[in-house]
Amino acid sequence: MTDQSAPLMLFNSLTRALEPFVPVHPGEARVYSCGPTVYNYPHIGNMRAYVFADVLGRTLSWKGYALTHVINITDVGHLTDDADAGEDKLEKAARANAQSIWDIARHYTQAYWADIDALGIRQPAHWSIATDYVPAMIEFAQSIADKHCYELPGGLYFDVSTVADYGKLARAATDEGEGRIEQVEGKRHQADFAIWRKTPPGETRQMEWDSPWGRGAPGWHLECSVMSGKLLGFPFDIHTGGIDHREIHHPNEIAQNQAFCCAGSLADPANSGARMWMHNNFLVERSGKMSKSSGEFLRLQLLIDKGYHPLAYRLMCLSAHYRSELEFSWEGLGAALTRLKRMVMAVVQLKERAEQGIDTSAWRSHAKLAPLVERFDAAISDDLNTAVALTVLDEAVALKKIDPALKLAAIAAFDSVLGLNLLTLDRTALRLRPKAATITEDEIAQRIAARHEARAAKDFARSDTLRDELAAQGVDAMDGDPLGWDWRLG
């Protein structure tokens, strides 16, 4: 907890405005984040949403709030089209892999959790698994069915005209996203959506349950309403997700919340179920490898296989504002890795010099550190401006003539928000050998020696060529390395 006084201002997608964070329950912060559908590995664009949500949670902790964070795991009900159309993604993946749907869900949940851990994302208070809440989903649907739903041969549908301000969260009712909603015979309105889907006659699903509307499975939108309400209570403070959820999934979730709570219009944001709705923008990759149908799509393991530490990707995410598009490139990732290594090198040196370890007693009031603390707090309080916060961290790392124990305390405090693990990483951990690397230890030594000779001769073109050749093999030739070169093959 800090004693910094800058008000925490966050952008509410529902009101389209920056607003001060005022908790529903004094001293607490309750946050729900839309989690993955575990039918495939997450790509790095998916993971940007969880880096963003993690920074939000860490910022709330920095501000002194007792955080309760929930992330759901969708293991049933999410269709192949986010707009309520097509097959269930898990059922389709199970057929394609000739596996049990439960095995598919378990495998990809574990893979997602491994990525969460690799990216330094803190564990939430609850991982809510959708299939654990199906009875509660049926109860929720029963409670709103009479006033807000109607039954069709395919299932139970929500009538969006029965709640005020439907679609207010989306950019506009005529957006392309609305046009993707499934055309179902008998629907009263184009935007109406299924909250329970009956298993078609003659078919059997691997995941299906009995309900008042027939045997079947819940709709994707229903899951988040039920789990967020059960675990956090309505209204809670903040609901997060990727910007792709803003057009259909979250408006449908809000409509269900309004119906369940007997709430009025969205002029009062709390009637949506959450006081604030926050969305991160897309990660853009120009080659098309962000799509999971592209074969070798960009998942975190691919970055690791190419020799990039996962925290370099986290740093890359932090270098842009969460509401801005972030373009992925290997050059940008390499620059982030170099920046991370320089920070880690500086911290290693500080730890060697700090005889008493970290001094947490007086760093906030130190003449050189106090202004940095104030600026860091102002940056993250300004709608999580991590790009500016990183520059303040860089300045703290570069400070001269200051007790290393105090300096380490400031770095540790800033890193508690940024989550780069600067005080536990060492450079050896950051040297990942690319999967395709074939270079030998002798070749490394020869090229490093040749590079030193080139630099001594001021042949910088040759030096740069050798550095690039080494980097392609996972060998980082960092200029001015005071620690010396101690590369070992993995």
C-alpha positions as CSV (number, residue, x, y, z in Angstrom):
1,M,0.0,0.0,0.0
2,T,1.3,3.5,-0.9
3,D,0.5,6.9,0.6
4,Q,0.5,8.5,-2.9
5,S,-2.5,10.7,-3.4
6,A,-3.0,10.8,-7.2
7,P,-6.6,9.7,-7.9
8,L,-6.9,6.5,-10.0
9,M,-8.5,7.5,-13.3
10,L,-9.7,4.7,-15.6
11,F,-11.5,4.7,-18.9
12,N,-15.0,3.3,-18.7
13,S,-16.0,1.8,-22.1
14,L,-19.7,2.1,-21.1
15,T,-19.6,5.8,-20.6
16,R,-16.7,6.4,-23.0
17,A,-15.0,8.6,-20.4
18,L,-12.2,8.7,-17.9
19,E,-13.6,8.3,-14.4
20,P,-12.2,8.1,-10.9
21,F,-12.2,4.7,-9.4
22,V,-14.6,4.7,-6.5
23,P,-15.0,1.1,-5.1
24,V,-18.5,-0.3,-4.5
25,H,-17.2,-1.7,-1.2
26,P,-14.9,0.7,0.6
27,G,-11.3,-0.6,0.6
28,E,-12.0,-3.4,-1.8
29,A,-11.6,-3.9,-5.5
30,R,-13.6,-6.6,-7.2
31,V,-12.6,-7.4,-10.8
32,Y,-13.8,-10.0,-13.3
33,S,-11.9,-10.8,-16.5
34,C,-13.2,-12.8,-19.5
35,G,-10.9,-15.8,-19.7
36,P,-10.1,-18.1,-22.6
37,T,-12.2,-20.7,-24.4
38,V,-9.9,-23.8,-24.0
39,Y,-10.3,-25.4,-27.4
40,N,-6.8,-24.4,-28.6
41,Y,-3.6,-22.8,-27.4
42,P,-3.9,-19.0,-26.7
43,H,-2.0,-16.8,-29.1
44,I,0.0,-13.8,-27.9
45,G,-2.8,-11.4,-28.9
46,N,-5.1,-13.3,-26.5
47,M,-2.5,-13.0,-23.8
48,R,-2.3,-9.2,-24.1
49,A,-5.7,-9.1,-22.4
50,Y,-4.3,-10.9,-19.3
51,V,-1.2,-8.8,-19.1
52,F,-3.5,-5.7,-19.1
53,A,-5.8,-7.2,-16.4
54,D,-2.8,-8.1,-14.3
55,V,-1.4,-4.6,-14.5
56,L,-4.9,-3.3,-13.5
57,G,-5.0,-5.6,-10.5
58,R,-1.4,-4.8,-9.5
59,T,-2.3,-1.1,-9.7
60,L,-5.3,-1.5,-7.5
61,S,-3.0,-3.4,-5.0
62,W,-0.5,-0.5,-5.2
63,K,-3.3,1.9,-4.4
64,G,-4.0,-0.1,-1.3
65,Y,-7.2,-1.9,-2.2
66,A,-7.9,-5.5,-1.2
67,L,-8.2,-7.1,-4.6
68,T,-10.5,-10.0,-5.5
69,H,-9.9,-11.0,-9.1
70,V,-11.8,-13.6,-11.0
71,I,-10.9,-15.1,-14.4
72,N,-13.2,-17.6,-16.0
73,I,-12.3,-20.7,-18.1
74,T,-14.9,-21.4,-20.8
75,D,-15.0,-25.1,-21.3
76,V,-18.5,-25.3,-22.8
77,G,-20.9,-23.2,-24.8
78,H,-18.7,-20.9,-26.8
79,L,-19.6,-21.2,-30.5
80,T,-17.2,-21.0,-33.5
81,D,-18.6,-17.6,-34.2
82,D,-18.5,-15.2,-31.3
83,A,-21.8,-13.7,-32.6
84,D,-23.8,-16.7,-31.4
85,A,-23.5,-19.0,-34.4
86,G,-21.9,-22.3,-35.5
87,E,-20.7,-25.3,-33.5
88,D,-19.4,-25.4,-30.0
89,K,-15.7,-24.8,-30.2
90,L,-14.9,-27.6,-27.6
91,E,-17.1,-30.2,-29.3
92,K,-15.6,-29.4,-32.7
93,A,-12.0,-29.6,-31.3
94,A,-12.8,-32.9,-29.6
95,R,-14.1,-34.4,-32.9
96,A,-11.1,-33.1,-34.9
97,N,-8.6,-34.6,-32.4
98,A,-10.6,-37.8,-31.7
99,Q,-10.4,-37.0,-28.0
100,S,-12.8,-36.5,-25.1
101,I,-14.0,-33.0,-24.8
102,W,-12.9,-33.1,-21.1
103,D,-9.4,-34.1,-22.2
104,I,-9.3,-31.2,-24.7
105,A,-10.4,-28.7,-22.1
106,R,-7.9,-30.0,-19.5
107,H,-5.0,-29.9,-21.9
108,Y,-5.6,-26.4,-23.2
109,T,-6.4,-25.1,-19.7
110,Q,-3.0,-26.3,-18.5
111,A,-1.3,-24.7,-21.5
112,Y,-3.0,-21.4,-20.8
113,W,-2.0,-21.5,-17.1
114,A,1.6,-22.2,-18.1
115,D,1.5,-19.0,-20.3
116,I,0.0,-17.1,-17.4
117,D,2.9,-18.2,-15.2
118,A,5.5,-17.5,-17.8
119,L,4.3,-13.9,-18.3
120,G,4.5,-13.1,-14.6
121,I,0.7,-12.7,-14.3
122,R,-0.4,-13.1,-10.7
123,Q,-2.9,-15.8,-9.8
124,P,-6.4,-14.5,-9.4
125,A,-8.5,-15.2,-6.3
126,H,-10.7,-17.6,-8.4
127,W,-10.4,-19.5,-11.6
128,S,-14.1,-20.1,-12.4
129,I,-14.6,-23.1,-14.6
130,A,-17.8,-22.8,-16.6
131,T,-18.9,-26.4,-16.3
132,D,-18.9,-26.1,-12.5
133,Y,-21.6,-23.5,-12.6
134,V,-24.2,-25.1,-15.0
135,P,-26.8,-25.7,-12.3
136,A,-26.4,-22.0,-11.3
137,M,-26.8,-21.0,-14.9
138,I,-30.1,-22.9,-15.2
139,E,-31.3,-21.2,-12.0
140,F,-30.3,-17.8,-13.4
141,A,-32.1,-18.5,-16.7
142,Q,-35.2,-19.6,-14.9
143,S,-35.3,-16.4,-12.9
144,I,-35.4,-14.2,-16.0
145,A,-37.2,-16.4,-18.5
146,D,-40.8,-15.3,-17.8
147,K,-40.1,-11.5,-18.4
148,H,-37.2,-11.5,-20.7
149,C,-37.0,-14.8,-22.7
150,Y,-38.9,-16.9,-25.2
151,E,-38.5,-20.4,-26.4
152,L,-37.8,-21.6,-29.9
153,P,-37.1,-25.1,-31.2
154,G,-33.4,-24.4,-30.9
155,G,-33.5,-23.2,-27.3
156,L,-34.2,-20.3,-24.9
157,Y,-33.6,-16.9,-26.4
158,F,-33.2,-13.5,-24.7
159,D,-35.4,-10.7,-26.0
160,V,-33.2,-7.6,-26.1
161,S,-36.1,-5.2,-26.2
162,T,-37.0,-6.1,-22.6
163,V,-34.1,-4.2,-21.1
164,A,-33.2,-0.5,-21.4
165,D,-30.3,0.7,-23.6
166,Y,-29.4,-2.6,-25.1
167,G,-26.1,-2.3,-27.0
168,K,-25.0,1.0,-25.4
169,L,-21.5,-0.5,-24.8
170,A,-21.0,-1.3,-28.5
171,R,-19.9,1.5,-30.8
172,A,-23.2,1.7,-32.6
173,A,-26.2,-0.5,-33.4
174,T,-25.3,-0.5,-37.0
175,D,-21.7,-1.7,-36.6
176,E,-20.5,-4.5,-38.7
177,G,-20.3,-6.6,-35.5
178,E,-24.1,-6.6,-35.1
179,G,-24.5,-7.8,-38.7
180,R,-22.7,-11.0,-37.8
181,I,-25.4,-12.2,-35.5
182,E,-26.9,-15.5,-36.5
183,Q,-30.2,-15.5,-38.4
184,V,-32.5,-17.9,-36.6
185,E,-36.1,-18.5,-37.8
186,G,-38.6,-17.2,-35.2
187,K,-36.3,-14.7,-33.5
188,R,-38.2,-11.5,-32.5
189,H,-35.2,-9.3,-33.1
190,Q,-31.9,-9.7,-35.0
191,A,-29.9,-9.1,-31.8
192,D,-31.7,-11.6,-29.7
193,F,-29.4,-14.3,-28.4
194,A,-29.5,-17.9,-27.0
195,I,-29.0,-18.4,-23.3
196,W,-29.7,-22.1,-23.5
197,R,-29.2,-24.3,-26.6
198,K,-31.1,-27.5,-27.0
199,T,-29.3,-30.5,-28.4
200,P,-30.8,-31.0,-31.9
201,P,-33.0,-34.2,-32.2
202,G,-30.9,-37.3,-33.0
203,E,-27.6,-35.7,-31.8
204,T,-25.7,-36.3,-28.6
205,R,-23.2,-33.8,-27.3
206,Q,-20.3,-34.8,-25.0
207,M,-21.3,-31.9,-22.7
208,E,-25.1,-31.6,-22.2
209,W,-27.4,-31.2,-19.2
210,D,-31.1,-31.5,-18.5
211,S,-33.0,-28.2,-18.2
212,P,-36.6,-26.9,-18.3
213,W,-36.1,-26.2,-22.0
214,G,-34.7,-29.6,-22.9
215,R,-31.4,-31.3,-22.8
216,G,-28.6,-29.1,-24.0
217,A,-25.9,-26.6,-23.0
218,P,-25.7,-23.0,-21.8
219,G,-25.0,-20.1,-24.1
220,W,-21.6,-18.5,-23.9
221,H,-22.9,-15.1,-22.7
222,L,-24.8,-16.7,-19.8
223,E,-21.7,-18.1,-18.2
224,C,-20.0,-14.8,-17.4
225,S,-23.1,-13.3,-15.9
226,V,-23.5,-16.2,-13.6
227,M,-19.9,-16.6,-12.5
228,S,-19.3,-12.9,-12.0
229,G,-22.5,-12.5,-10.0
230,K,-21.9,-15.6,-7.9
231,L,-18.3,-14.8,-7.0
232,L,-18.2,-11.0,-6.8
233,G,-21.9,-10.0,-6.3
234,F,-23.8,-7.4,-8.3
235,P,-22.7,-4.7,-8.8
236,F,-18.9,-5.3,-8.7
237,D,-16.2,-2.8,-9.6
238,I,-14.6,-3.6,-13.0
239,H,-15.2,-6.1,-15.8
240,T,-12.3,-6.5,-18.3
241,G,-11.9,-8.1,-21.7
242,G,-10.5,-7.7,-25.2
243,I,-12.0,-5.0,-27.4
244,D,-13.6,-7.8,-29.5
245,H,-15.9,-8.5,-26.6
246,R,-17.2,-4.9,-26.6
247,E,-19.6,-5.3,-29.6
248,I,-21.6,-8.5,-28.8
249,H,-20.5,-10.6,-25.8
250,H,-20.4,-7.9,-23.2
251,P,-23.6,-6.1,-24.4
252,N,-25.4,-9.5,-24.1
253,E,-23.9,-10.1,-20.7
254,I,-25.0,-6.6,-19.6
255,A,-28.6,-7.3,-20.8
256,Q,-28.7,-10.5,-18.7
257,N,-27.3,-8.7,-15.7
258,Q,-30.0,-6.0,-16.0
259,A,-32.7,-8.6,-16.3
260,F,-31.4,-10.6,-13.3
261,C,-31.0,-7.6,-11.0
262,C,-34.3,-6.0,-12.1
263,A,-32.2,-3.0,-13.0
264,G,-33.1,0.1,-14.9
265,S,-31.3,2.0,-17.6
266,L,-27.6,2.2,-18.2
267,A,-27.6,5.9,-17.3
268,D,-26.4,4.4,-14.0
269,P,-23.4,2.2,-15.0
270,A,-23.9,0.0,-12.0
271,N,-27.1,-1.4,-13.5
272,S,-24.8,-3.2,-16.0
273,G,-23.6,-5.5,-13.3
274,A,-20.2,-3.7,-13.1
275,R,-19.5,-0.1,-12.4
276,M,-16.8,0.0,-15.1
277,W,-16.1,-1.9,-18.3
278,M,-12.5,-1.8,-19.5
279,H,-11.2,-3.2,-22.8
280,N,-7.7,-3.6,-24.2
281,N,-7.0,-3.1,-27.9
282,F,-5.7,-5.6,-30.4
283,L,-2.2,-6.8,-31.0
284,V,-1.7,-6.5,-34.7
285,E,0.5,-8.8,-36.7
286,R,0.8,-8.1,-40.4
287,S,1.7,-11.6,-41.7
288,G,-1.6,-13.1,-40.6
289,K,-0.1,-15.5,-38.0
290,M,-2.4,-14.2,-35.2
291,S,-5.1,-16.5,-36.5
292,K,-5.3,-19.9,-34.9
293,S,-6.1,-21.4,-38.3
294,S,-2.8,-20.3,-39.8
295,G,-0.8,-23.4,-38.6
296,E,2.3,-22.0,-36.8
297,F,0.3,-19.2,-35.2
298,L,2.0,-16.8,-32.8
299,R,1.7,-18.5,-29.4
300,L,4.1,-17.8,-26.5
301,Q,5.9,-21.1,-27.0
302,L,6.9,-20.0,-30.5
303,L,8.6,-16.9,-29.0
304,I,10.4,-19.1,-26.5
305,D,11.5,-21.5,-29.3
306,K,13.0,-18.5,-31.2
307,G,15.0,-17.5,-28.1
308,Y,12.8,-14.7,-26.6
309,H,12.1,-14.7,-22.9
310,P,8.3,-14.4,-22.2
311,L,8.9,-11.4,-20.0
312,A,10.3,-9.6,-23.1
313,Y,6.8,-9.9,-24.6
314,R,5.3,-8.6,-21.4
315,L,7.6,-5.6,-21.5
316,M,6.6,-5.1,-25.2
317,C,2.9,-4.9,-24.1
318,L,3.8,-2.5,-21.3
319,S,5.5,-0.2,-23.8
320,A,2.2,0.8,-25.3
321,H,-1.0,2.0,-23.7
322,Y,-3.5,-0.8,-23.3
323,R,-6.2,1.1,-25.3
324,S,-3.8,1.5,-28.3
325,E,-3.2,-1.0,-31.0
326,L,0.1,-2.7,-30.6
327,E,1.9,-3.9,-33.7
328,F,4.0,-7.0,-33.1
329,S,7.3,-7.4,-34.9
330,W,10.3,-9.6,-34.1
331,E,12.5,-6.4,-34.2
332,G,10.2,-4.8,-31.5
333,L,10.4,-8.0,-29.4
334,G,14.2,-8.0,-29.7
335,A,14.4,-4.4,-28.6
336,A,12.2,-5.2,-25.6
337,L,14.4,-8.2,-24.7
338,T,17.5,-6.0,-24.9
339,R,15.8,-3.4,-22.6
340,L,14.9,-6.1,-20.2
341,K,18.4,-7.4,-20.1
342,R,19.9,-4.0,-19.4
343,M,17.5,-3.6,-16.5
344,V,18.4,-7.0,-15.1
345,M,22.1,-6.3,-15.4
346,A,21.7,-3.1,-13.5
347,V,19.7,-4.8,-10.7
348,V,22.3,-7.6,-10.4
349,Q,25.0,-5.0,-9.9
350,L,23.0,-3.2,-7.3
351,K,22.3,-6.5,-5.4
352,E,26.1,-7.2,-5.3
353,R,26.7,-3.7,-3.9
354,A,23.8,-3.6,-1.4
355,E,25.5,-5.0,1.8
356,Q,22.2,-4.9,3.8
357,G,19.9,-6.1,1.0
358,I,16.9,-4.1,0.2
359,D,16.2,-1.1,2.5
360,T,12.4,-0.5,2.6
361,S,12.5,1.9,5.5
362,A,13.1,5.3,3.9
363,W,13.2,5.1,0.1
364,R,9.9,6.9,-0.5
365,S,11.1,10.0,1.3
366,H,14.6,10.1,-0.2
367,A,15.3,13.4,-1.9
368,K,16.1,11.8,-5.3
369,L,13.5,9.0,-5.1
370,A,10.5,10.8,-3.9
371,P,9.9,12.7,-7.1
372,L,10.2,9.5,-9.1
373,V,7.6,7.8,-6.8
374,E,5.2,10.7,-7.4
375,R,5.7,10.5,-11.2
376,F,5.4,6.8,-11.3
377,D,2.1,6.9,-9.3
378,A,0.8,9.7,-11.5
379,A,1.5,7.6,-14.6
380,I,-0.2,4.4,-13.5
381,S,-3.1,6.5,-12.0
382,D,-3.6,8.0,-15.5
383,D,-5.5,5.1,-16.9
384,L,-2.6,2.7,-16.4
385,N,0.0,4.6,-18.5
386,T,2.6,1.9,-18.3
387,A,4.7,3.4,-21.1
388,V,5.4,6.5,-19.0
389,A,5.8,4.4,-15.8
390,L,8.5,2.4,-17.6
391,T,10.5,5.6,-18.3
392,V,10.3,6.4,-14.6
393,L,11.6,3.0,-13.8
394,D,14.5,3.5,-16.3
395,E,15.3,6.8,-14.5
396,A,15.4,5.0,-11.2
397,V,17.7,2.3,-12.5
398,A,20.1,5.0,-13.9
399,L,20.2,7.2,-10.7
400,K,23.8,7.9,-9.5
401,K,25.2,8.4,-6.1
402,I,22.4,6.8,-4.1
403,D,22.5,3.9,-1.6
404,P,21.9,0.7,-3.6
405,A,19.7,-0.7,-0.9
406,L,17.3,2.3,-1.2
407,K,17.5,2.1,-5.0
408,L,16.6,-1.5,-5.0
409,A,13.6,-0.8,-2.8
410,A,12.3,1.7,-5.3
411,I,12.8,-0.6,-8.2
412,A,11.1,-3.4,-6.4
413,A,8.1,-1.2,-5.6
414,F,7.7,-0.1,-9.2
415,D,8.1,-3.6,-10.4
416,S,5.3,-4.7,-8.1
417,V,3.1,-2.9,-10.6
418,L,4.9,-3.7,-13.8
419,G,5.5,-7.4,-13.0
420,L,8.9,-7.9,-14.8
421,N,10.4,-9.9,-11.9
422,L,13.5,-7.7,-12.0
423,L,14.8,-8.7,-8.5
424,T,14.6,-12.4,-9.2
425,L,15.7,-12.7,-12.8
426,D,19.3,-13.0,-13.8
427,R,20.8,-12.8,-17.3
428,T,21.3,-16.5,-17.5
429,A,17.6,-17.0,-17.3
430,L,17.1,-14.5,-20.1
431,R,19.4,-16.4,-22.5
432,L,17.1,-18.8,-24.2
433,R,18.7,-21.0,-26.8
434,P,16.5,-20.9,-30.0
435,K,15.2,-24.3,-30.9
436,A,16.8,-24.2,-34.3
437,A,20.2,-23.0,-33.1
438,T,23.2,-25.1,-34.2
439,I,26.1,-23.0,-33.0
440,T,28.7,-24.6,-30.8
441,E,30.5,-23.1,-27.8
442,D,33.8,-22.8,-29.8
443,E,32.0,-20.9,-32.6
444,I,30.5,-18.5,-30.0
445,A,33.9,-17.8,-28.6
446,Q,35.5,-17.3,-32.0
447,R,32.8,-14.8,-33.2
448,I,32.8,-12.9,-29.9
449,A,36.6,-12.6,-30.2
450,A,36.3,-11.5,-33.8
451,R,33.7,-8.9,-32.8
452,H,36.0,-7.4,-30.1
453,E,38.7,-7.1,-32.8
454,A,36.3,-5.4,-35.2
455,R,35.2,-2.9,-32.6
456,A,38.9,-2.2,-31.6
457,A,39.6,-1.5,-35.3
458,K,36.4,0.7,-35.5
459,D,35.0,-1.6,-38.1
460,F,31.5,-1.2,-36.8
461,A,29.8,-2.7,-39.9
462,R,31.7,-5.9,-39.3
463,S,30.9,-5.8,-35.6
464,D,27.2,-5.3,-36.2
465,T,27.1,-8.2,-38.7
466,L,28.8,-10.5,-36.2
467,R,26.4,-9.3,-33.4
468,D,23.4,-10.1,-35.7
469,E,24.7,-13.5,-36.6
470,L,25.2,-14.3,-32.9
471,A,21.7,-13.0,-32.0
472,A,20.1,-15.2,-34.7
473,Q,21.6,-18.2,-32.8
474,G,20.4,-16.9,-29.4
475,V,23.7,-15.4,-28.3
476,D,23.4,-11.9,-26.9
477,A,26.5,-9.9,-27.5
478,M,25.7,-6.9,-25.3
479,D,28.1,-4.0,-25.6
480,G,29.5,-2.6,-22.3
481,D,28.6,-5.7,-20.4
482,P,30.4,-5.2,-17.0
483,L,29.5,-8.7,-15.9
484,G,31.6,-10.3,-18.7
485,W,30.5,-13.0,-21.1
486,D,29.5,-16.3,-19.5
487,W,27.3,-17.9,-22.2
488,R,26.6,-21.6,-21.9
489,L,24.7,-23.7,-24.3
490,G,21.4,-24.9,-22.9
